[in-house]
Amino acid sequence: MGSSIKNQPIFLVGSPRSGTSILTWCLGQHSNILVQEESDWMGRFAVDVGVAYEIGTRRGPRSQLSAIGLLREEFFLRFGETINELLIGHRQQFEERARGHTATADSSETQTAFQIARSPDDPKQRWVDGSPENSHYICGVRKLFPNAVFVHLVRDVGSVVRSLLNFTRTGGPPAVENEQQAYQYWLQTARPCFQAERAYGSAVVRRLQYSDLIDRPEATIRGLLSFLNEPYESACLEPIRIRINSSNVPPDFESSDPATDLAVVEEAHRLEDELVRNPGPFEPSHTIAAEMESAFELRVYRIRNLESNHVKCLERVANLQRELDELKADLPLANSTEDLKGTHSRVRQSKLRAALTRLRRRHWKL
């Protein structure tokens, strides 16, 4: 059945340190699935496509995209089709570059377990992306790839927090600065994935427990490939036998930090409990899907208006600064504590400084 699948990519989502990397490589050993490095850009690109369509249709019949009758759905779809063709079409270049890297960097055992293709005859007609950042953009990604499927990897929040705090042991830069950020990171990725499960149904977003992948790898991979409508291939188990990208958390490591906001910790554990109580499967919910659609449209609107808001903010800052400078120049003329005009001027200066501070903060957020 795999040979008939066209433009049906697989996205592994969920919090970092939940098995997205290893599962990406497991699925990538399948003859019909092409492994990909983490994209990170694709979800943001979907938002940019939405912005481009808004700009291209803003003047109605006098706008290019409106004039040619190009519908928004087709606009997204064509970009998705092109991305699919590019990724599949660059398989040979990907393999050649990877061979040059693994020849010097990895052991023969690792090279055997982690291959882009196990045979030149492998069809590799679909691809898998394990970027946790796509958790924030599931609605937008589905606009690019309407036939995409998602796998929500779930790992207990405590283990994720400990792994994030020890991420430098993998050789990479720190993933978070402190325990609170680790809890927030888990929340910010697990929450939209759970929402997507309920919005689009378990036929589109399947939940997979990290513990099942580790404790029952063969049964878990068999079930996942069945969900993907791909035949089971034992090569998909080979990567899981080799530990990669591990934080190597010490057994006695304690993540408790007195500076952590307990409300954040409690919120994370509430969501974790809710996931346990609601394992699925789920039927699609039009109501929740509409909520995700609204959130996507709001993101498009904000990015679309970012430039004009940025300019307005800078103009406001300049005007307030000018007014503050004028008040400063007048202040020596009214410096008596008995002078009500001077008192009013100093109060006004204080308020202007506060306003300037707020606007500058807003400017940097923009």
Short mmCIF file of the C-alpha atoms (twelve columns), coordinates in Angstrom:
data_MODEL
# 
_entry.id   MODEL 
# 
loop_
_atom_site.group_PDB 
_atom_site.id 
_atom_site.type_symbol 
_atom_site.label_atom_id 
_atom_site.label_alt_id 
_atom_site.label_comp_id 
_atom_site.label_asym_id 
_atom_site.label_seq_id 
_atom_site.Cartn_x 
_atom_site.Cartn_y 
_atom_site.Cartn_z 
_atom_site.pdbx_PDB_model_num 
ATOM 1   C CA . MET A 1   0.000   0.000  0.000   1 
ATOM 2   C CA . GLY A 2   2.987   2.297  0.599   1 
ATOM 3   C CA . SER A 3   3.675   2.630  -3.151  1 
ATOM 4   C CA . SER A 4   0.337   4.407  -3.624  1 
ATOM 5   C CA . ILE A 5   1.008   7.066  -0.974  1 
ATOM 6   C CA . LYS A 6   1.833   10.507 -2.327  1 
ATOM 7   C CA . ASN A 7   2.519   13.626 -0.305  1 
ATOM 8   C CA . GLN A 8   1.545   12.066 3.019   1 
ATOM 9   C CA . PRO A 9   4.394   13.073 5.332   1 
ATOM 10  C CA . ILE A 10  4.696   12.009 8.947   1 
ATOM 11  C CA . PHE A 11  5.279   14.560 11.704  1 
ATOM 12  C CA . LEU A 12  6.443   13.475 15.151  1 
ATOM 13  C CA . VAL A 13  5.404   16.093 17.689  1 
ATOM 14  C CA . GLY A 14  5.428   16.564 21.435  1 
ATOM 15  C CA . SER A 15  7.863   17.900 23.971  1 
ATOM 16  C CA . PRO A 16  11.622  17.648 23.421  1 
ATOM 17  C CA . ARG A 17  13.324  14.726 25.156  1 
ATOM 18  C CA . SER A 18  10.306  12.507 24.477  1 
ATOM 19  C CA . GLY A 19  11.802  10.230 21.827  1 
ATOM 20  C CA . THR A 20  11.133  12.239 18.668  1 
ATOM 21  C CA . SER A 21  14.738  11.871 17.448  1 
ATOM 22  C CA . ILE A 22  15.053  8.122  17.907  1 
ATOM 23  C CA . LEU A 23  11.588  7.412  16.511  1 
ATOM 24  C CA . THR A 24  12.359  9.546  13.447  1 
ATOM 25  C CA . TRP A 25  15.346  7.318  12.738  1 
ATOM 26  C CA . CYS A 26  13.357  4.154  13.447  1 
ATOM 27  C CA . LEU A 27  10.729  5.086  10.885  1 
ATOM 28  C CA . GLY A 28  13.427  6.280  8.496   1 
ATOM 29  C CA . GLN A 29  14.788  2.718  8.239   1 
ATOM 30  C CA . HIS A 30  11.551  1.734  6.484   1 
ATOM 31  C CA . SER A 31  11.916  1.238  2.759   1 
ATOM 32  C CA . ASN A 32  9.118   3.706  2.002   1 
ATOM 33  C CA . ILE A 33  9.932   6.432  4.569   1 
ATOM 34  C CA . LEU A 34  12.729  8.955  4.099   1 
ATOM 35  C CA . VAL A 35  14.241  10.274 7.326   1 
ATOM 36  C CA . GLN A 36  14.701  14.047 7.630   1 
ATOM 37  C CA . GLU A 37  16.698  16.259 9.929   1 
ATOM 38  C CA . GLU A 38  14.542  18.499 12.143  1 
ATOM 39  C CA . SER A 39  13.035  21.244 10.001  1 
ATOM 40  C CA . ASP A 40  12.094  23.944 12.564  1 
ATOM 41  C CA . TRP A 41  11.165  26.270 9.673   1 
ATOM 42  C CA . MET A 42  8.119   24.562 8.205   1 
ATOM 43  C CA . GLY A 43  5.498   25.682 10.723  1 
ATOM 44  C CA . ARG A 44  6.644   29.293 10.536  1 
ATOM 45  C CA . PHE A 45  6.610   29.001 6.758   1 
ATOM 46  C CA . ALA A 46  2.935   28.005 6.857   1 
ATOM 47  C CA . VAL A 47  2.200   31.251 8.720   1 
ATOM 48  C CA . ASP A 48  4.205   33.195 6.143   1 
ATOM 49  C CA . VAL A 49  2.181   31.588 3.339   1 
ATOM 50  C CA . GLY A 50  -0.982  32.785 5.067   1 
ATOM 51  C CA . VAL A 51  0.470   36.298 5.314   1 
ATOM 52  C CA . ALA A 52  1.481   36.255 1.642   1 
ATOM 53  C CA . TYR A 53  -2.045  35.276 0.593   1 
ATOM 54  C CA . GLU A 54  -3.541  38.084 2.676   1 
ATOM 55  C CA . ILE A 55  -1.231  40.590 1.006   1 
ATOM 56  C CA . GLY A 56  -1.904  39.114 -2.422  1 
ATOM 57  C CA . THR A 57  -5.687  39.479 -2.030  1 
ATOM 58  C CA . ARG A 58  -6.058  42.605 0.122   1 
ATOM 59  C CA . ARG A 59  -7.335  44.835 -2.730  1 
ATOM 60  C CA . GLY A 60  -9.927  42.365 -3.936  1 
ATOM 61  C CA . PRO A 61  -10.201 42.087 -7.740  1 
ATOM 62  C CA . ARG A 62  -7.325  44.558 -8.097  1 
ATOM 63  C CA . SER A 63  -4.935  42.170 -6.308  1 
ATOM 64  C CA . GLN A 64  -2.978  39.572 -8.231  1 
ATOM 65  C CA . LEU A 65  -4.128  36.431 -6.438  1 
ATOM 66  C CA . SER A 66  -7.760  37.541 -6.333  1 
ATOM 67  C CA . ALA A 67  -7.683  38.544 -9.986  1 
ATOM 68  C CA . ILE A 68  -6.609  35.083 -11.133 1 
ATOM 69  C CA . GLY A 69  -9.111  33.379 -8.837  1 
ATOM 70  C CA . LEU A 70  -6.532  31.511 -6.789  1 
ATOM 71  C CA . LEU A 71  -8.155  30.075 -3.675  1 
ATOM 72  C CA . ARG A 72  -6.349  30.088 -0.357  1 
ATOM 73  C CA . GLU A 73  -6.499  26.285 0.000   1 
ATOM 74  C CA . GLU A 74  -4.797  25.782 -3.367  1 
ATOM 75  C CA . PHE A 75  -2.166  28.404 -2.506  1 
ATOM 76  C CA . PHE A 76  -1.161  26.438 0.581   1 
ATOM 77  C CA . LEU A 77  -1.434  23.101 -1.179  1 
ATOM 78  C CA . ARG A 78  0.885   24.068 -4.042  1 
ATOM 79  C CA . PHE A 79  3.595   25.155 -1.622  1 
ATOM 80  C CA . GLY A 80  3.189   21.875 0.249   1 
ATOM 81  C CA . GLU A 81  3.460   19.873 -2.959  1 
ATOM 82  C CA . THR A 82  6.640   21.707 -3.897  1 
ATOM 83  C CA . ILE A 83  8.203   21.080 -0.477  1 
ATOM 84  C CA . ASN A 84  7.328   17.404 -0.804  1 
ATOM 85  C CA . GLU A 85  8.905   17.195 -4.265  1 
ATOM 86  C CA . LEU A 86  12.047  18.997 -3.091  1 
ATOM 87  C CA . LEU A 87  12.587  16.726 -0.097  1 
ATOM 88  C CA . ILE A 88  11.940  13.493 -1.980  1 
ATOM 89  C CA . GLY A 89  13.825  14.785 -5.016  1 
ATOM 90  C CA . HIS A 90  16.970  15.573 -3.019  1 
ATOM 91  C CA . ARG A 91  17.296  12.090 -1.567  1 
ATOM 92  C CA . GLN A 92  20.484  11.348 -3.524  1 
ATOM 93  C CA . GLN A 93  22.208  14.549 -2.375  1 
ATOM 94  C CA . PHE A 94  21.099  13.829 1.199   1 
ATOM 95  C CA . GLU A 95  22.570  10.323 1.056   1 
ATOM 96  C CA . GLU A 96  25.863  11.537 -0.424  1 
ATOM 97  C CA . ARG A 97  26.314  14.236 2.226   1 
ATOM 98  C CA . ALA A 98  25.385  11.826 5.024   1 
ATOM 99  C CA . ARG A 99  27.932  9.249  3.811   1 
ATOM 100 C CA . GLY A 100 30.665  11.873 3.987   1 
ATOM 101 C CA . HIS A 101 29.722  12.674 7.590   1 
ATOM 102 C CA . THR A 102 29.252  9.160  8.975   1 
ATOM 103 C CA . ALA A 103 32.463  7.890  7.407   1 
ATOM 104 C CA . THR A 104 34.427  9.910  9.953   1 
ATOM 105 C CA . ALA A 105 31.990  10.570 12.804  1 
ATOM 106 C CA . ASP A 106 30.169  7.340  13.647  1 
ATOM 107 C CA . SER A 107 31.009  3.741  14.471  1 
ATOM 108 C CA . SER A 108 30.193  0.940  12.054  1 
ATOM 109 C CA . GLU A 109 27.399  -0.209 14.377  1 
ATOM 110 C CA . THR A 110 25.805  3.237  14.315  1 
ATOM 111 C CA . GLN A 111 26.196  3.489  10.539  1 
ATOM 112 C CA . THR A 112 24.417  0.166  10.131  1 
ATOM 113 C CA . ALA A 113 21.515  1.091  12.402  1 
ATOM 114 C CA . PHE A 114 21.058  4.666  11.176  1 
ATOM 115 C CA . GLN A 115 20.795  4.668  7.406   1 
ATOM 116 C CA . ILE A 116 18.994  7.012  5.049   1 
ATOM 117 C CA . ALA A 117 18.360  4.113  2.671   1 
ATOM 118 C CA . ARG A 118 19.176  0.441  3.076   1 
ATOM 119 C CA . SER A 119 18.939  -0.244 -0.638  1 
ATOM 120 C CA . PRO A 120 19.051  1.903  -3.769  1 
ATOM 121 C CA . ASP A 121 15.770  0.236  -4.692  1 
ATOM 122 C CA . ASP A 122 13.926  1.529  -1.599  1 
ATOM 123 C CA . PRO A 123 11.024  3.650  -2.939  1 
ATOM 124 C CA . LYS A 124 11.097  6.210  -0.059  1 
ATOM 125 C CA . GLN A 125 7.910   7.900  -1.275  1 
ATOM 126 C CA . ARG A 126 7.133   9.719  1.965   1 
ATOM 127 C CA . TRP A 127 9.183   11.363 4.694   1 
ATOM 128 C CA . VAL A 128 9.229   11.811 8.452   1 
ATOM 129 C CA . ASP A 129 10.068  15.001 10.358  1 
ATOM 130 C CA . GLY A 130 10.634  14.840 14.127  1 
ATOM 131 C CA . SER A 131 10.826  18.551 14.970  1 
ATOM 132 C CA . PRO A 132 9.213   19.230 18.379  1 
ATOM 133 C CA . GLU A 133 8.700   22.853 17.277  1 
ATOM 134 C CA . ASN A 134 6.018   21.665 14.855  1 
ATOM 135 C CA . SER A 135 3.864   21.075 17.947  1 
ATOM 136 C CA . HIS A 136 3.062   24.798 17.802  1 
ATOM 137 C CA . TYR A 137 2.025   24.738 14.138  1 
ATOM 138 C CA . ILE A 138 -0.049  21.607 13.552  1 
ATOM 139 C CA . CYS A 139 -2.963  23.581 12.092  1 
ATOM 140 C CA . GLY A 140 -0.705  25.446 9.661   1 
ATOM 141 C CA . VAL A 141 1.263   22.340 8.676   1 
ATOM 142 C CA . ARG A 142 -2.010  20.593 7.804   1 
ATOM 143 C CA . LYS A 143 -2.789  23.410 5.384   1 
ATOM 144 C CA . LEU A 144 0.441   22.646 3.524   1 
ATOM 145 C CA . PHE A 145 -0.045  18.880 3.781   1 
ATOM 146 C CA . PRO A 146 -3.761  18.001 4.174   1 
ATOM 147 C CA . ASN A 147 -2.954  14.272 4.126   1 
ATOM 148 C CA . ALA A 148 -0.189  14.458 6.714   1 
ATOM 149 C CA . VAL A 149 -0.373  12.334 9.846   1 
ATOM 150 C CA . PHE A 150 1.020   13.219 13.260  1 
ATOM 151 C CA . VAL A 151 2.361   11.139 16.117  1 
ATOM 152 C CA . HIS A 152 2.168   12.801 19.526  1 
ATOM 153 C CA . LEU A 153 4.931   11.388 21.716  1 
ATOM 154 C CA . VAL A 154 4.148   11.674 25.421  1 
ATOM 155 C CA . ARG A 155 6.685   11.271 28.211  1 
ATOM 156 C CA . ASP A 156 6.144   11.965 31.901  1 
ATOM 157 C CA . VAL A 157 6.908   15.583 32.691  1 
ATOM 158 C CA . GLY A 158 9.358   14.817 35.497  1 
ATOM 159 C CA . SER A 159 11.643  12.825 33.205  1 
ATOM 160 C CA . VAL A 160 11.441  15.494 30.516  1 
ATOM 161 C CA . VAL A 161 12.386  18.217 32.995  1 
ATOM 162 C CA . ARG A 162 15.397  16.273 34.272  1 
ATOM 163 C CA . SER A 163 16.524  15.513 30.733  1 
ATOM 164 C CA . LEU A 164 16.189  19.138 29.613  1 
ATOM 165 C CA . LEU A 165 18.213  20.335 32.604  1 
ATOM 166 C CA . ASN A 166 20.989  17.886 31.690  1 
ATOM 167 C CA . PHE A 167 20.886  18.516 27.945  1 
ATOM 168 C CA . THR A 168 24.476  19.818 27.844  1 
ATOM 169 C CA . ARG A 169 25.585  16.216 28.483  1 
ATOM 170 C CA . THR A 170 24.599  15.481 24.864  1 
ATOM 171 C CA . GLY A 171 27.278  17.922 23.720  1 
ATOM 172 C CA . GLY A 172 24.768  20.586 22.723  1 
ATOM 173 C CA . PRO A 173 24.023  24.003 24.235  1 
ATOM 174 C CA . PRO A 174 21.668  24.337 27.211  1 
ATOM 175 C CA . ALA A 175 18.065  23.637 26.242  1 
ATOM 176 C CA . VAL A 176 16.630  25.654 29.156  1 
ATOM 177 C CA . GLU A 177 18.021  27.993 31.779  1 
ATOM 178 C CA . ASN A 178 16.240  26.583 34.806  1 
ATOM 179 C CA . GLU A 179 13.635  24.156 36.088  1 
ATOM 180 C CA . GLN A 180 10.694  26.509 35.531  1 
ATOM 181 C CA . GLN A 181 11.581  26.928 31.862  1 
ATOM 182 C CA . ALA A 182 11.736  23.144 31.521  1 
ATOM 183 C CA . TYR A 183 8.203   22.754 32.895  1 
ATOM 184 C CA . GLN A 184 6.988   25.576 30.658  1 
ATOM 185 C CA . TYR A 185 8.629   23.987 27.611  1 
ATOM 186 C CA . TRP A 186 6.812   20.719 28.290  1 
ATOM 187 C CA . LEU A 187 3.515   22.555 28.747  1 
ATOM 188 C CA . GLN A 188 3.922   24.664 25.608  1 
ATOM 189 C CA . THR A 189 4.458   21.604 23.423  1 
ATOM 190 C CA . ALA A 190 2.257   18.979 25.083  1 
ATOM 191 C CA . ARG A 191 -0.819  21.232 25.333  1 
ATOM 192 C CA . PRO A 192 -1.254  22.029 21.590  1 
ATOM 193 C CA . CYS A 193 -0.607  18.393 20.688  1 
ATOM 194 C CA . PHE A 194 -3.345  17.215 23.040  1 
ATOM 195 C CA . GLN A 195 -5.616  19.864 21.547  1 
ATOM 196 C CA . ALA A 196 -4.791  18.596 18.041  1 
ATOM 197 C CA . GLU A 197 -5.595  15.010 19.049  1 
ATOM 198 C CA . ARG A 198 -9.106  16.098 19.999  1 
ATOM 199 C CA . ALA A 199 -9.510  18.536 17.108  1 
ATOM 200 C CA . TYR A 200 -8.567  16.244 14.231  1 
ATOM 201 C CA . GLY A 201 -9.159  12.833 15.761  1 
ATOM 202 C CA . SER A 202 -6.901  9.858  16.353  1 
ATOM 203 C CA . ALA A 203 -6.935  8.924  12.677  1 
ATOM 204 C CA . VAL A 204 -4.836  12.037 12.048  1 
ATOM 205 C CA . VAL A 205 -3.015  12.561 15.373  1 
ATOM 206 C CA . ARG A 206 -2.043  9.334  17.122  1 
ATOM 207 C CA . ARG A 207 -0.696  9.348  20.658  1 
ATOM 208 C CA . LEU A 208 2.311   7.216  21.475  1 
ATOM 209 C CA . GLN A 209 3.785   6.728  24.932  1 
ATOM 210 C CA . TYR A 210 7.552   7.053  25.228  1 
ATOM 211 C CA . SER A 211 7.538   4.266  27.801  1 
ATOM 212 C CA . ASP A 212 5.916   1.896  25.259  1 
ATOM 213 C CA . LEU A 213 8.595   2.694  22.701  1 
ATOM 214 C CA . ILE A 214 11.327  1.849  25.227  1 
ATOM 215 C CA . ASP A 215 9.690   -1.099 26.999  1 
ATOM 216 C CA . ARG A 216 7.836   -2.735 24.078  1 
ATOM 217 C CA . PRO A 217 9.628   -1.537 20.937  1 
ATOM 218 C CA . GLU A 218 8.542   -4.221 18.493  1 
ATOM 219 C CA . ALA A 219 4.842   -4.136 19.392  1 
ATOM 220 C CA . THR A 220 4.909   -0.324 19.408  1 
ATOM 221 C CA . ILE A 221 6.621   -0.052 16.009  1 
ATOM 222 C CA . ARG A 222 4.262   -2.664 14.537  1 
ATOM 223 C CA . GLY A 223 1.248   -0.722 15.759  1 
ATOM 224 C CA . LEU A 224 2.637   2.573  14.511  1 
ATOM 225 C CA . LEU A 225 3.416   1.220  11.035  1 
ATOM 226 C CA . SER A 226 -0.105  -0.178 10.871  1 
ATOM 227 C CA . PHE A 227 -1.416  3.312  11.662  1 
ATOM 228 C CA . LEU A 228 0.779   4.662  8.866   1 
ATOM 229 C CA . ASN A 229 -0.536  2.007  6.442   1 
ATOM 230 C CA . GLU A 230 2.973   0.650  5.936   1 
ATOM 231 C CA . PRO A 231 4.027   -2.998 6.249   1 
ATOM 232 C CA . TYR A 232 6.192   -3.961 9.201   1 
ATOM 233 C CA . GLU A 233 9.946   -4.061 8.581   1 
ATOM 234 C CA . SER A 234 12.289  -5.288 11.304  1 
ATOM 235 C CA . ALA A 235 14.971  -2.754 10.299  1 
ATOM 236 C CA . CYS A 236 12.856  -0.109 12.043  1 
ATOM 237 C CA . LEU A 237 13.911  -1.627 15.383  1 
ATOM 238 C CA . GLU A 238 17.655  -1.293 14.838  1 
ATOM 239 C CA . PRO A 239 18.127  2.367  15.887  1 
ATOM 240 C CA . ILE A 240 16.347  1.862  19.200  1 
ATOM 241 C CA . ARG A 241 19.047  -0.597 20.289  1 
ATOM 242 C CA . ILE A 242 21.630  2.193  20.194  1 
ATOM 243 C CA . ARG A 243 21.313  5.083  22.615  1 
ATOM 244 C CA . ILE A 244 21.688  8.453  20.881  1 
ATOM 245 C CA . ASN A 245 21.347  12.055 21.962  1 
ATOM 246 C CA . SER A 246 20.998  10.993 25.601  1 
ATOM 247 C CA . SER A 247 21.181  13.481 28.455  1 
ATOM 248 C CA . ASN A 248 22.675  10.729 30.657  1 
ATOM 249 C CA . VAL A 249 20.796  11.992 33.693  1 
ATOM 250 C CA . PRO A 250 22.532  10.834 36.905  1 
ATOM 251 C CA . PRO A 251 20.320  8.481  38.956  1 
ATOM 252 C CA . ASP A 252 20.544  10.752 41.985  1 
ATOM 253 C CA . PHE A 253 19.844  13.981 40.095  1 
ATOM 254 C CA . GLU A 254 17.232  16.185 41.792  1 
ATOM 255 C CA . SER A 255 15.555  18.892 39.725  1 
ATOM 256 C CA . SER A 256 13.853  20.703 42.605  1 
ATOM 257 C CA . ASP A 257 14.578  24.438 42.480  1 
ATOM 258 C CA . PRO A 258 13.125  26.720 45.205  1 
ATOM 259 C CA . ALA A 259 12.944  29.573 42.671  1 
ATOM 260 C CA . THR A 260 10.494  27.629 40.471  1 
ATOM 261 C CA . ASP A 261 6.935   28.954 40.439  1 
ATOM 262 C CA . LEU A 262 4.878   26.127 41.951  1 
ATOM 263 C CA . ALA A 263 1.850   27.228 39.930  1 
ATOM 264 C CA . VAL A 264 3.712   26.254 36.745  1 
ATOM 265 C CA . VAL A 265 4.629   22.853 38.190  1 
ATOM 266 C CA . GLU A 266 1.043   22.240 39.278  1 
ATOM 267 C CA . GLU A 267 -0.270  23.255 35.844  1 
ATOM 268 C CA . ALA A 268 2.080   20.768 34.181  1 
ATOM 269 C CA . HIS A 269 1.001   17.944 36.478  1 
ATOM 270 C CA . ARG A 270 -2.677  18.781 35.891  1 
ATOM 271 C CA . LEU A 271 -2.153  18.460 32.139  1 
ATOM 272 C CA . GLU A 272 -0.221  15.240 32.662  1 
ATOM 273 C CA . ASP A 273 -3.102  13.840 34.734  1 
ATOM 274 C CA . GLU A 274 -5.574  14.914 32.055  1 
ATOM 275 C CA . LEU A 275 -3.555  13.064 29.407  1 
ATOM 276 C CA . VAL A 276 -3.626  9.925  31.567  1 
ATOM 277 C CA . ARG A 277 -7.393  10.213 32.108  1 
ATOM 278 C CA . ASN A 278 -8.043  10.800 28.393  1 
ATOM 279 C CA . PRO A 279 -5.893  8.364  26.388  1 
ATOM 280 C CA . GLY A 280 -8.184  8.358  23.339  1 
ATOM 281 C CA . PRO A 281 -8.946  7.365  20.705  1 
ATOM 282 C CA . PHE A 282 -10.748 10.572 19.774  1 
ATOM 283 C CA . GLU A 283 -13.253 11.481 17.119  1 
ATOM 284 C CA . PRO A 284 -12.667 14.791 15.317  1 
ATOM 285 C CA . SER A 285 -14.182 17.820 17.062  1 
ATOM 286 C CA . HIS A 286 -15.275 20.670 14.802  1 
ATOM 287 C CA . THR A 287 -15.414 22.976 17.814  1 
ATOM 288 C CA . ILE A 288 -11.803 22.368 18.867  1 
ATOM 289 C CA . ALA A 289 -10.630 22.415 15.248  1 
ATOM 290 C CA . ALA A 290 -12.272 25.841 14.901  1 
ATOM 291 C CA . GLU A 291 -10.350 27.031 17.963  1 
ATOM 292 C CA . MET A 292 -7.083  25.945 16.381  1 
ATOM 293 C CA . GLU A 293 -8.070  27.605 13.119  1 
ATOM 294 C CA . SER A 294 -8.807  30.866 14.950  1 
ATOM 295 C CA . ALA A 295 -5.443  30.713 16.713  1 
ATOM 296 C CA . PHE A 296 -3.683  30.214 13.366  1 
ATOM 297 C CA . GLU A 297 -5.553  33.125 11.781  1 
ATOM 298 C CA . LEU A 298 -4.676  35.342 14.733  1 
ATOM 299 C CA . ARG A 299 -1.018  34.479 14.289  1 
ATOM 300 C CA . VAL A 300 -1.249  35.351 10.576  1 
ATOM 301 C CA . TYR A 301 -2.973  38.640 11.431  1 
ATOM 302 C CA . ARG A 302 -0.295  39.600 13.948  1 
ATOM 303 C CA . ILE A 303 2.572   38.837 11.588  1 
ATOM 304 C CA . ARG A 304 0.739   40.581 8.741   1 
ATOM 305 C CA . ASN A 305 0.447   43.752 10.840  1 
ATOM 306 C CA . LEU A 306 3.822   43.483 12.529  1 
ATOM 307 C CA . GLU A 307 5.556   46.032 10.298  1 
ATOM 308 C CA . SER A 308 2.878   48.708 10.621  1 
ATOM 309 C CA . ASN A 309 2.660   48.195 14.398  1 
ATOM 310 C CA . HIS A 310 6.426   48.387 14.599  1 
ATOM 311 C CA . VAL A 311 6.476   51.724 12.757  1 
ATOM 312 C CA . LYS A 312 3.657   53.139 14.915  1 
ATOM 313 C CA . CYS A 313 5.466   52.075 18.056  1 
ATOM 314 C CA . LEU A 314 8.690   53.769 16.958  1 
ATOM 315 C CA . GLU A 315 6.801   56.952 16.113  1 
ATOM 316 C CA . ARG A 316 5.125   56.975 19.509  1 
ATOM 317 C CA . VAL A 317 8.463   56.447 21.265  1 
ATOM 318 C CA . ALA A 318 9.989   59.335 19.281  1 
ATOM 319 C CA . ASN A 319 7.077   61.652 20.168  1 
ATOM 320 C CA . LEU A 320 7.271   60.810 23.871  1 
ATOM 321 C CA . GLN A 321 11.024  61.280 23.870  1 
ATOM 322 C CA . ARG A 322 10.617  64.667 22.235  1 
ATOM 323 C CA . GLU A 323 8.050   65.722 24.825  1 
ATOM 324 C CA . LEU A 324 10.287  64.488 27.653  1 
ATOM 325 C CA . ASP A 325 13.243  66.456 26.283  1 
ATOM 326 C CA . GLU A 326 11.111  69.612 26.128  1 
ATOM 327 C CA . LEU A 327 10.008  69.141 29.721  1 
ATOM 328 C CA . LYS A 328 13.584  68.653 30.826  1 
ATOM 329 C CA . ALA A 329 14.547  71.893 29.126  1 
ATOM 330 C CA . ASP A 330 11.734  73.753 30.939  1 
ATOM 331 C CA . LEU A 331 12.407  72.193 34.346  1 
ATOM 332 C CA . PRO A 332 15.236  74.557 35.449  1 
ATOM 333 C CA . LEU A 333 12.792  77.443 35.037  1 
ATOM 334 C CA . ALA A 334 10.478  75.872 37.595  1 
ATOM 335 C CA . ASN A 335 12.700  74.042 40.069  1 
ATOM 336 C CA . SER A 336 11.222  75.394 43.285  1 
ATOM 337 C CA . THR A 337 9.454   72.803 45.420  1 
ATOM 338 C CA . GLU A 338 6.821   75.462 46.037  1 
ATOM 339 C CA . ASP A 339 6.213   75.879 42.336  1 
ATOM 340 C CA . LEU A 340 3.137   73.886 41.361  1 
ATOM 341 C CA . LYS A 341 4.084   74.156 37.723  1 
ATOM 342 C CA . GLY A 342 7.475   72.601 38.484  1 
ATOM 343 C CA . THR A 343 5.855   69.809 40.485  1 
ATOM 344 C CA . HIS A 344 3.461   69.123 37.639  1 
ATOM 345 C CA . SER A 345 6.390   69.043 35.226  1 
ATOM 346 C CA . ARG A 346 8.291   66.486 37.279  1 
ATOM 347 C CA . VAL A 347 5.203   64.288 37.622  1 
ATOM 348 C CA . ARG A 348 4.683   64.524 33.890  1 
ATOM 349 C CA . GLN A 349 8.319   63.528 33.299  1 
ATOM 350 C CA . SER A 350 7.925   60.510 35.541  1 
ATOM 351 C CA . LYS A 351 4.850   59.363 33.647  1 
ATOM 352 C CA . LEU A 352 6.569   59.893 30.305  1 
ATOM 353 C CA . ARG A 353 9.575   57.857 31.393  1 
ATOM 354 C CA . ALA A 354 7.255   55.027 32.429  1 
ATOM 355 C CA . ALA A 355 5.439   55.225 29.100  1 
ATOM 356 C CA . LEU A 356 8.748   55.173 27.230  1 
ATOM 357 C CA . THR A 357 9.857   52.100 29.132  1 
ATOM 358 C CA . ARG A 358 6.642   50.259 28.301  1 
ATOM 359 C CA . LEU A 359 6.848   51.172 24.634  1 
ATOM 360 C CA . ARG A 360 10.475  50.148 24.370  1 
ATOM 361 C CA . ARG A 361 9.648   46.773 25.902  1 
ATOM 362 C CA . ARG A 362 6.802   46.374 23.451  1 
ATOM 363 C CA . HIS A 363 9.131   47.350 20.613  1 
ATOM 364 C CA . TRP A 364 11.624  44.618 21.476  1 
ATOM 365 C CA . LYS A 365 8.852   42.046 21.793  1 
ATOM 366 C CA . LEU A 366 7.695   42.963 18.310  1 
# 
